[in-house]
Amino acid sequence: MTKVFPSIAKWFRTIRTMLRKMGTALIAFLNPDIPPEKTLDLRPPSVTPLAGPVHILGGGGPDVEEAIQWMIHQVRGSTSYSTKVNVVVLRTSGSDDYNRLIYNMQGVKYVETLVISNRQDANKSEIIEKVRNADVIFFAGGDQCEYIRNWKNTKLEATIKSVYAKGGGIGGTSAGAMIQSDYVYDACASSQEGIETREALEDPYRDITFTYNFFPWSHLTRTIVDTHFDRRKRMGRIMAFIARQIQDGVSKSVLGIAISEETSVTVDKFGMAKVMGRGAAYFVLGDHPPEICKPRTPLTYYDYKIWRVPRGDTFNLRNLPTRGYYLRSVKRGRFDSDPY
């Protein structure tokens, strides 16, 4: 009898597995528009080398699907290759609403959303394994302070870097774009409403804090990203952020990448940025010390160089252009003329 029971148990397990597979197939047949189970295949990824690394930086609001598809194709190496990629969406709160959008794009094999809202989850082996086998990572919008508090100096952070190192794609929108810059306005000291242009120009130190050494992407060195740019009129805000880096001795020059809503900046593996979507992006350069940048004092900084890049145009991040910009100054917290 002791030999019979294991055989019966094994038989039942086999029947149960067969029924589960038949049920999944029947659901897929009856509901062709529903994507398959959105969990990553944990087998080792394809031996085909990835063709990145590349980035997309989304300005918030409705996503630019063209930019996400561009990133997937860039990582695959072509729009016609049979290679398909695994995509992981990372966020600290929210739903899996990106899954259907991304799964329906060309060249996608698997997609899964992981909500990682604490440091314990950011070090879990099963989560790390899924991220490691991803070819494309996309950071949803949210609160950049939550990303940093829960992910910085964890296994998750290191694993995201490994996806970049193997030639993957790293994208994000709103807060998910802001955390990709070299210098991150983390919003950890500000109120729920955050710091906007008027407050930043009146006092570039009050409740304004930054995080460094989070994601050191090669083409985003010495940059600071801001989003929702046109709708919230954030030119003065990013000018204050730039002045702070120079005044505090972080860098002698800083490039702000400011992106309008419904707009994305893509960055290829050679450092060429391109604007996609509805609006424009602004590249704002501070390349000399500010005249006055100190606490409880309005900012004075002359001659920021600003390039306004409309959709469809490009901007070289590796070799900044020497022409095509206009100059704007801030004196005692006020613009000398319209900065847009």
C-alpha positions, 0 to 999 in steps of 0.5 A: 500500500505504501507504494500505491499512494505516491503513484495515485498522488502523482496521477492526480497532479498530472490530471490537475496540470492538464486541466489547468492548461486546458482551461487556460487555452479555452479562456484564450480561445474564447477571449482573444483580446485578453493577453496571456498571464502577465508574469515573466518567463523566468528562464534565462533571457535570449542569448541574442545581445540587446542593442541598447542601452536607450532611454525615454523620459516622459513629461507626464500626462497621457503617455507617448506610445510612439516613444515606448514602442521606439524603446522596445524596437531599439532594444531589439535592434530592429523593427523586423527582428523576430526577437521579442523582449520582456518588459517590467513596469516598476512603481511604488503604488497604483495598478497594472494598467500599463500591461495591456498597452505594452503587451499589444506593442510589437516585439513584446514577449512578456510584460508585468507590473511590480508594485514595490512600496518598501525596502523589504520588497526591493530586496526580495529574491523573486522580485530581483529575479524578474527584474534581472530577466527584463530587457526593458524597464519602465518607471510609472509616474508617482512620487520621486521621493517614494522611489528613492526612499524605498529603492535606493541602496537596495538589490533592486537598484543594483539589478536595474543597473544590470539591465542597463549594462546589458543593453536594455531600455530604461524609461519612465514618465513624470517622477519616473523620468525625474529619477533618471537624471544625475541630480534628482530633485527628490521633493522629500522636503516639500509639501504635498503640492511641491515646490513651483517656480515662484517659491524656487526663485524667491528662495532656491534653498527652502524645502528643496533637496536633491538625491545623488548617485541613484542611476548613473546613466552615461548620457545623462551625466550632469543633468537634472530632469523636470516634467509637466513643464509647460502646464505648470510653468516650471522654467524658474524651478529648473533654473533654481535647481541648476543654480543650486548644483553649481553654487553647492559645488556639485558641478561646474555646469548643469544641463536641465532637461525640461519636458512638456506633458504628452511629450517624451525625450528619447535618448539612443545609445549614442546620446542623441535625444529626440522629441516625440509627442505633442509638445516641446522639450527645453534644454537649459544650460547653466555653465557659470556660477550664479551671481546670487544663490543663497538661502532666504534670498531671491535668485540672481543668475544671468545668461542661462542658455536655452534650446527649445526643441520641438517634436521631431527635432534632435539634440546631441547630449554628448556634444552640446550644440554651440548655436541655436540657443537663446539667453535668459536671466533671472534678477532678484527672483524675476525673469528679464523676459519671457523664458519660453 
